[in-house]
Amino acid sequence: MPIRCAIYRVAHQSRIEQVTECLRPEQVALDAEEGKKTDLYCENTWSLKVMKQNDVVKEMLATIAELYETEANPQGPYTAKALLVAPFLAPFELAAPCALDSDIRTILAASSHPVARSVLAAQHLLNWGSNPVESNTQAEIAALISVLTLMGPDGPIIAPDLRLGLIYMKPYSYYPLHLHDADETYAIVSGQALWTAGNETKMRGVGSMVHHPSLMPHAFRTGAEGFLAVWRWSGDINTHSYAFTETLETALNPEAHPAEISAIG
Ligand SMILES: [Fe+2]
């Protein structure tokens, strides 16, 4: 049996069974009887699995692209097109669940937004935690969120001049003021947050598109729900300019932002 198939069977038996349902019964019987044909069965299963996974991912990318097709910013239609045609570095395959996997599934299931539905369907393939600015972020702050990079210069979908992904932020958390060279747009697909963008602070919920021009400080405070959003960087997408503009001590001090805390509940 090929090594990758053996590993797949041990680690993901339930999903193998789901895929097996799509195979001809006689092929499954041969698999049980003959090792040689087991190899063929495994290869067929593997190919079928990747095909089905790519369909799920393409559906997710199509729903995300719809968010950007009508964006007034010219980067919107460009982003939509990139999501639909940019090459994959490699097929999306089963990903190990991240530490916040169950929380992410819960908030996705609570939303009827098309992107939330399609991300939930693809969740088992998504490599959450691949935050491109992780090295610029203190561990206490990084622990408040989970980030999935879907598109960028390093993939998994190749785009030399865009970065795009998903972000989940835990309930009752404050992600402090920060900025970066990139122009940024957030599209919230589940939950809500008290959102600071420049001089404006207001609640942002499902359906909100929030724009941060280059170097505009922004911060998020969550209540009981947390939030999940699609983020997109365009323009100068370097990661080295990512910086916090308030201290960790201030950010984590519950007395530091009393009005905001009372607003979020
Ligand atoms: Fe940002």
Residues whose N, C-alpha, C, O or C-beta is under 5 A from the ligand:
A	BS01	LIG	E184
